[in-house]
């Protein structure tokens, strides 16, 4: 599955676009807009995404990649 397909599936499940997840990451101090914030571990982001949005591990890791700066 391509990265874009992961993001499309995530948007279908959550109703949130990649840009909205970027804002979500900044609002929670997980990311700076240019990458992950200093000291932030992927596990903390994954746990928050699973809890808030019910995402599985693979989809949560796609959002981590997005927050790290991977283009959508």
Helices and strands as residue ranges (DSSP letters): H 3-14, H 18-27, H 42-53, H 57-68
